[in-house]
Amino acid sequence: MPPEKSDIVFLYVTAPNAEIAARLARALVEEKLAACVNIHGEMRSIYEWDGKIELKLETPIFVKTTVAAADKARDRIHELHPHETPCIAAMPIQQAGSSQAFLDWIASATNA
């Protein structure tokens, strides 16, 4: 039997710099589309875009939200993000092994 799933997801997003990451984070929390957003340190990304290999600095963020609010959060990130195709990937959170109080807090802090 698979572990129980919670109604919580983390969205992994990359921003071109810390300023844009903070702007995304603030909007999502203020609009109650996320309970919390973790802004991580700058990282180097290597990828192919338009037939060229790119090496860029990016700032990753983790958006802690609910399944019910995830699509609205994703859409808001698209509206605010300067890239044509921003990295936005949803990661489901398993209830097994997670702090139930933490999961409950995320659910209560978001509008969905």
Secondary structure, DSSP 8 states (H G I E B T S, - for coil): ----EEEEEEEEEEESSHHHHHHHHHHHHHTTS-SEEEE---EEEEEEETTEEEEEEEEEEEEEEEHHHHHHHHHHHHHH-SSSS--EEEEEEESTTS-HHHHHHHHHHS--
